[in-house]
Amino acid sequence: MTLYPEQELYKEMSFLSYYYHWDYRTVMTLDHQTRRRFCAEISAIHKELNHTPKNIFEV
């Protein structure tokens, strides 16, 4: 079994907490796939609005 890198988990948690104003418990109850999907959606919005290059959370 492999563990998800702690640094990546904290990046995702911070990203979601910042943009959705979710608390720690809410973010931590999301499964990995759901967290990544929300991060990708936020990144897509930013990319479209700002015409920026690929974001680190973009799938």
Biopython code that builds the backbone (N, CA, C, O; Angstrom):
import numpy as np
from Bio.PDB.StructureBuilder import StructureBuilder

atoms = [
    (1, "MET", "N", (0.841, -1.172, 0.000)),
    (1, "MET", "CA", (0.000, 0.000, 0.000)),
    (1, "MET", "C", (0.891, 1.242, 0.000)),
    (1, "MET", "O", (1.871, 1.304, 0.742)),
    (2, "THR", "N", (0.559, 2.209, -0.814)),
    (2, "THR", "CA", (1.306, 3.461, -0.838)),
    (2, "THR", "C", (0.464, 4.561, -0.222)),
    (2, "THR", "O", (-0.760, 4.577, -0.351)),
    (3, "LEU", "N", (1.131, 5.465, 0.438)),
    (3, "LEU", "CA", (0.451, 6.596, 1.065)),
    (3, "LEU", "C", (0.549, 7.818, 0.175)),
    (3, "LEU", "O", (1.528, 7.991, -0.552)),
    (4, "TYR", "N", (-0.453, 8.652, 0.232)),
    (4, "TYR", "CA", (-0.459, 9.897, -0.519)),
    (4, "TYR", "C", (0.529, 10.845, 0.147)),
    (4, "TYR", "O", (0.516, 10.976, 1.371)),
    (5, "PRO", "N", (1.383, 11.509, -0.623)),
    (5, "PRO", "CA", (2.390, 12.397, -0.019)),
    (5, "PRO", "C", (1.748, 13.483, 0.848)),
    (5, "PRO", "O", (0.812, 14.167, 0.433)),
    (6, "GLU", "N", (2.270, 13.613, 2.035)),
    (6, "GLU", "CA", (1.715, 14.568, 3.003)),
    (6, "GLU", "C", (1.718, 15.995, 2.456)),
    (6, "GLU", "O", (0.754, 16.732, 2.660)),
    (7, "GLN", "N", (2.778, 16.392, 1.768)),
    (7, "GLN", "CA", (2.868, 17.740, 1.222)),
    (7, "GLN", "C", (1.745, 17.994, 0.212)),
    (7, "GLN", "O", (1.166, 19.080, 0.195)),
    (8, "GLU", "N", (1.438, 17.015, -0.619)),
    (8, "GLU", "CA", (0.361, 17.162, -1.607)),
    (8, "GLU", "C", (-0.997, 17.270, -0.923)),
    (8, "GLU", "O", (-1.849, 18.057, -1.336)),
    (9, "LEU", "N", (-1.190, 16.483, 0.112)),
    (9, "LEU", "CA", (-2.440, 16.537, 0.868)),
    (9, "LEU", "C", (-2.656, 17.933, 1.449)),
    (9, "LEU", "O", (-3.751, 18.487, 1.356)),
    (10, "TYR", "N", (-1.606, 18.498, 2.049)),
    (10, "TYR", "CA", (-1.728, 19.831, 2.628)),
    (10, "TYR", "C", (-1.958, 20.896, 1.559)),
    (10, "TYR", "O", (-2.677, 21.864, 1.809)),
    (11, "LYS", "N", (-1.369, 20.744, 0.382)),
    (11, "LYS", "CA", (-1.619, 21.691, -0.713)),
    (11, "LYS", "C", (-3.093, 21.654, -1.108)),
    (11, "LYS", "O", (-3.734, 22.696, -1.246)),
    (12, "GLU", "N", (-3.620, 20.456, -1.286)),
    (12, "GLU", "CA", (-5.031, 20.314, -1.660)),
    (12, "GLU", "C", (-5.945, 20.880, -0.582)),
    (12, "GLU", "O", (-6.900, 21.596, -0.883)),
    (13, "MET", "N", (-5.653, 20.558, 0.668)),
    (13, "MET", "CA", (-6.471, 21.041, 1.774)),
    (13, "MET", "C", (-6.467, 22.563, 1.839)),
    (13, "MET", "O", (-7.514, 23.186, 2.016)),
    (14, "SER", "N", (-5.303, 23.149, 1.697)),
    (14, "SER", "CA", (-5.192, 24.611, 1.749)),
    (14, "SER", "C", (-5.919, 25.260, 0.585)),
    (14, "SER", "O", (-6.608, 26.267, 0.751)),
    (15, "PHE", "N", (-5.763, 24.679, -0.583)),
    (15, "PHE", "CA", (-6.397, 25.192, -1.795)),
    (15, "PHE", "C", (-7.911, 25.207, -1.632)),
    (15, "PHE", "O", (-8.548, 26.227, -1.894)),
    (16, "LEU", "N", (-8.490, 24.106, -1.207)),
    (16, "LEU", "CA", (-9.941, 24.009, -1.038)),
    (16, "LEU", "C", (-10.447, 24.883, 0.107)),
    (16, "LEU", "O", (-11.493, 25.522, -0.005)),
    (17, "SER", "N", (-9.711, 24.907, 1.186)),
    (17, "SER", "CA", (-10.112, 25.735, 2.326)),
    (17, "SER", "C", (-10.124, 27.206, 1.947)),
    (17, "SER", "O", (-11.024, 27.948, 2.343)),
    (18, "TYR", "N", (-9.136, 27.624, 1.191)),
    (18, "TYR", "CA", (-9.037, 29.023, 0.784)),
    (18, "TYR", "C", (-10.172, 29.416, -0.160)),
    (18, "TYR", "O", (-10.833, 30.431, 0.058)),
    (19, "TYR", "N", (-10.400, 28.632, -1.196)),
    (19, "TYR", "CA", (-11.383, 29.019, -2.213)),
    (19, "TYR", "C", (-12.830, 28.731, -1.826)),
    (19, "TYR", "O", (-13.730, 29.476, -2.213)),
    (20, "TYR", "N", (-13.064, 27.667, -1.072)),
    (20, "TYR", "CA", (-14.439, 27.335, -0.701)),
    (20, "TYR", "C", (-14.760, 27.701, 0.742)),
    (20, "TYR", "O", (-15.906, 27.579, 1.173)),
    (21, "HIS", "N", (-13.756, 28.148, 1.489)),
    (21, "HIS", "CA", (-13.938, 28.505, 2.901)),
    (21, "HIS", "C", (-14.441, 27.308, 3.718)),
    (21, "HIS", "O", (-15.256, 27.458, 4.628)),
    (22, "TRP", "N", (-13.943, 26.131, 3.374)),
    (22, "TRP", "CA", (-14.302, 24.917, 4.095)),
    (22, "TRP", "C", (-13.358, 24.726, 5.273)),
    (22, "TRP", "O", (-12.183, 25.085, 5.201)),
    (23, "ASP", "N", (-13.872, 24.166, 6.347)),
    (23, "ASP", "CA", (-13.030, 23.895, 7.501)),
    (23, "ASP", "C", (-12.259, 22.581, 7.328)),
    (23, "ASP", "O", (-12.489, 21.815, 6.393)),
    (24, "TYR", "N", (-11.348, 22.358, 8.255)),
    (24, "TYR", "CA", (-10.463, 21.187, 8.203)),
    (24, "TYR", "C", (-11.257, 19.883, 8.118)),
    (24, "TYR", "O", (-10.961, 19.026, 7.285)),
    (25, "ARG", "N", (-12.240, 19.739, 8.958)),
    (25, "ARG", "CA", (-13.020, 18.500, 8.998)),
    (25, "ARG", "C", (-13.727, 18.226, 7.673)),
    (25, "ARG", "O", (-13.750, 17.088, 7.206)),
    (26, "THR", "N", (-14.295, 19.250, 7.075)),
    (26, "THR", "CA", (-14.995, 19.089, 5.802)),
    (26, "THR", "C", (-14.043, 18.611, 4.716)),
    (26, "THR", "O", (-14.350, 17.678, 3.975)),
    (27, "VAL", "N", (-12.887, 19.257, 4.628)),
    (27, "VAL", "CA", (-11.920, 18.878, 3.596)),
    (27, "VAL", "C", (-11.393, 17.458, 3.834)),
    (27, "VAL", "O", (-11.237, 16.685, 2.888)),
    (28, "MET", "N", (-11.122, 17.123, 5.081)),
    (28, "MET", "CA", (-10.551, 15.810, 5.391)),
    (28, "MET", "C", (-11.542, 14.662, 5.201)),
    (28, "MET", "O", (-11.124, 13.513, 5.063)),
    (29, "THR", "N", (-12.833, 14.947, 5.191)),
    (29, "THR", "CA", (-13.799, 13.869, 4.976)),
    (29, "THR", "C", (-13.981, 13.548, 3.495)),
    (29, "THR", "O", (-14.617, 12.553, 3.146)),
    (30, "LEU", "N", (-13.422, 14.392, 2.623)),
    (30, "LEU", "CA", (-13.488, 14.116, 1.188)),
    (30, "LEU", "C", (-12.481, 13.024, 0.826)),
    (30, "LEU", "O", (-11.375, 12.988, 1.365)),
    (31, "ASP", "N", (-12.864, 12.150, -0.075)),
    (31, "ASP", "CA", (-11.893, 11.159, -0.529)),
    (31, "ASP", "C", (-10.929, 11.826, -1.508)),
    (31, "ASP", "O", (-11.181, 12.927, -1.999)),
    (32, "HIS", "N", (-9.835, 11.146, -1.778)),
    (32, "HIS", "CA", (-8.773, 11.689, -2.623)),
    (32, "HIS", "C", (-9.292, 12.135, -3.987)),
    (32, "HIS", "O", (-8.980, 13.239, -4.434)),
    (33, "GLN", "N", (-10.060, 11.310, -4.638)),
    (33, "GLN", "CA", (-10.566, 11.606, -5.977)),
    (33, "GLN", "C", (-11.447, 12.864, -5.974)),
    (33, "GLN", "O", (-11.358, 13.685, -6.887)),
    (34, "THR", "N", (-12.276, 13.013, -4.969)),
    (34, "THR", "CA", (-13.155, 14.178, -4.879)),
    (34, "THR", "C", (-12.357, 15.445, -4.630)),
    (34, "THR", "O", (-12.624, 16.475, -5.249)),
    (35, "ARG", "N", (-11.372, 15.384, -3.722)),
    (35, "ARG", "CA", (-10.510, 16.547, -3.477)),
    (35, "ARG", "C", (-9.814, 16.980, -4.753)),
    (35, "ARG", "O", (-9.785, 18.166, -5.080)),
    (36, "ARG", "N", (-9.251, 16.013, -5.477)),
    (36, "ARG", "CA", (-8.546, 16.330, -6.728)),
    (36, "ARG", "C", (-9.497, 16.940, -7.756)),
    (36, "ARG", "O", (-9.116, 17.855, -8.486)),
    (37, "ARG", "N", (-10.716, 16.447, -7.816)),
    (37, "ARG", "CA", (-11.690, 16.978, -8.769)),
    (37, "ARG", "C", (-12.027, 18.429, -8.455)),
    (37, "ARG", "O", (-12.064, 19.264, -9.358)),
    (38, "PHE", "N", (-12.273, 18.739, -7.184)),
    (38, "PHE", "CA", (-12.556, 20.119, -6.804)),
    (38, "PHE", "C", (-11.359, 21.027, -7.110)),
    (38, "PHE", "O", (-11.543, 22.140, -7.604)),
    (39, "CYS", "N", (-10.152, 20.570, -6.826)),
    (39, "CYS", "CA", (-8.953, 21.353, -7.138)),
    (39, "CYS", "C", (-8.843, 21.601, -8.640)),
    (39, "CYS", "O", (-8.499, 22.703, -9.067)),
    (40, "ALA", "N", (-9.135, 20.583, -9.432)),
    (40, "ALA", "CA", (-9.080, 20.724, -10.889)),
    (40, "ALA", "C", (-10.116, 21.722, -11.388)),
    (40, "ALA", "O", (-9.844, 22.506, -12.298)),
    (41, "GLU", "N", (-11.296, 21.691, -10.797)),
    (41, "GLU", "CA", (-12.344, 22.626, -11.213)),
    (41, "GLU", "C", (-11.962, 24.073, -10.896)),
    (41, "GLU", "O", (-12.155, 24.961, -11.726)),
    (42, "ILE", "N", (-11.431, 24.310, -9.719)),
    (42, "ILE", "CA", (-10.977, 25.653, -9.359)),
    (42, "ILE", "C", (-9.881, 26.098, -10.324)),
    (42, "ILE", "O", (-9.894, 27.232, -10.802)),
    (43, "SER", "N", (-8.948, 25.219, -10.606)),
    (43, "SER", "CA", (-7.852, 25.539, -11.516)),
    (43, "SER", "C", (-8.357, 25.867, -12.909)),
    (43, "SER", "O", (-7.849, 26.783, -13.555)),
    (44, "ALA", "N", (-9.347, 25.132, -13.375)),
    (44, "ALA", "CA", (-9.909, 25.385, -14.704)),
    (44, "ALA", "C", (-10.558, 26.769, -14.766)),
    (44, "ALA", "O", (-10.429, 27.473, -15.767)),
    (45, "ILE", "N", (-11.244, 27.149, -13.710)),
    (45, "ILE", "CA", (-11.858, 28.477, -13.652)),
    (45, "ILE", "C", (-10.779, 29.548, -13.712)),
    (45, "ILE", "O", (-10.906, 30.520, -14.457)),
    (46, "HIS", "N", (-9.715, 29.373, -12.927)),
    (46, "HIS", "CA", (-8.617, 30.343, -12.930)),
    (46, "HIS", "C", (-7.965, 30.427, -14.304)),
    (46, "HIS", "O", (-7.679, 31.518, -14.797)),
    (47, "LYS", "N", (-7.738, 29.302, -14.902)),
    (47, "LYS", "CA", (-7.089, 29.278, -16.210)),
    (47, "LYS", "C", (-7.937, 30.024, -17.242)),
    (47, "LYS", "O", (-7.414, 30.799, -18.044)),
    (48, "GLU", "N", (-9.220, 29.787, -17.214)),
    (48, "GLU", "CA", (-10.126, 30.441, -18.160)),
    (48, "GLU", "C", (-10.199, 31.946, -17.924)),
    (48, "GLU", "O", (-10.172, 32.727, -18.875)),
    (49, "LEU", "N", (-10.289, 32.347, -16.683)),
    (49, "LEU", "CA", (-10.409, 33.768, -16.367)),
    (49, "LEU", "C", (-9.104, 34.534, -16.587)),
    (49, "LEU", "O", (-9.123, 35.681, -17.035)),
    (50, "ASN", "N", (-7.998, 33.913, -16.279)),
    (50, "ASN", "CA", (-6.711, 34.610, -16.302)),
    (50, "ASN", "C", (-5.822, 34.242, -17.483)),
    (50, "ASN", "O", (-4.759, 34.834, -17.670)),
    (51, "HIS", "N", (-6.250, 33.278, -18.272)),
    (51, "HIS", "CA", (-5.437, 32.806, -19.392)),
    (51, "HIS", "C", (-4.025, 32.439, -18.927)),
    (51, "HIS", "O", (-3.028, 32.799, -19.552)),
    (52, "THR", "N", (-3.979, 31.722, -17.827)),
    (52, "THR", "CA", (-2.694, 31.346, -17.223)),
    (52, "THR", "C", (-2.289, 29.946, -17.668)),
    (52, "THR", "O", (-3.119, 29.163, -18.131)),
    (53, "PRO", "N", (-1.012, 29.645, -17.524)),
    (53, "PRO", "CA", (-0.555, 28.293, -17.853)),
    (53, "PRO", "C", (-1.091, 27.259, -16.873)),
    (53, "PRO", "O", (-1.748, 27.603, -15.891)),
    (54, "LYS", "N", (-0.813, 26.023, -17.140)),
    (54, "LYS", "CA", (-1.303, 24.901, -16.346)),
    (54, "LYS", "C", (-1.022, 25.105, -14.857)),
    (54, "LYS", "O", (0.091, 25.456, -14.467)),
    (55, "ASN", "N", (-2.033, 24.884, -14.044)),
    (55, "ASN", "CA", (-1.924, 24.980, -12.598)),
    (55, "ASN", "C", (-1.462, 23.641, -12.039)),
    (55, "ASN", "O", (-1.683, 22.603, -12.664)),
    (56, "ILE", "N", (-0.830, 23.649, -10.886)),
    (56, "ILE", "CA", (-0.327, 22.411, -10.299)),
    (56, "ILE", "C", (-1.436, 21.419, -9.968)),
    (56, "ILE", "O", (-1.161, 20.226, -9.842)),
    (57, "PHE", "N", (-2.678, 21.871, -9.823)),
    (57, "PHE", "CA", (-3.767, 20.975, -9.492)),
    (57, "PHE", "C", (-4.565, 20.558, -10.712)),
    (57, "PHE", "O", (-5.545, 19.823, -10.584)),
    (58, "GLU", "N", (-4.170, 21.007, -11.883)),
    (58, "GLU", "CA", (-4.907, 20.662, -13.087)),
    (58, "GLU", "C", (-4.635, 19.206, -13.455)),
    (58, "GLU", "O", (-3.486, 18.769, -13.505)),
    (59, "VAL", "N", (-5.710, 18.466, -13.709)),
    (59, "VAL", "CA", (-5.587, 17.046, -14.030)),
    (59, "VAL", "C", (-5.276, 16.876, -15.493)),
    (59, "VAL", "O", (-5.133, 15.749, -15.967)),
]
sb = StructureBuilder()
sb.init_structure("model")
sb.init_model(0)
sb.init_chain("A")
sb.init_seg("    ")
for serial, (resi, resn, name, xyz) in enumerate(atoms, 1):
    if name == "N":
        sb.init_residue(resn, " ", resi, " ")
    sb.init_atom(name, np.array(xyz, "f"), 0.0, 1.0, " ", f" {name:<3s}", serial, name[0])
structure = sb.get_structure()
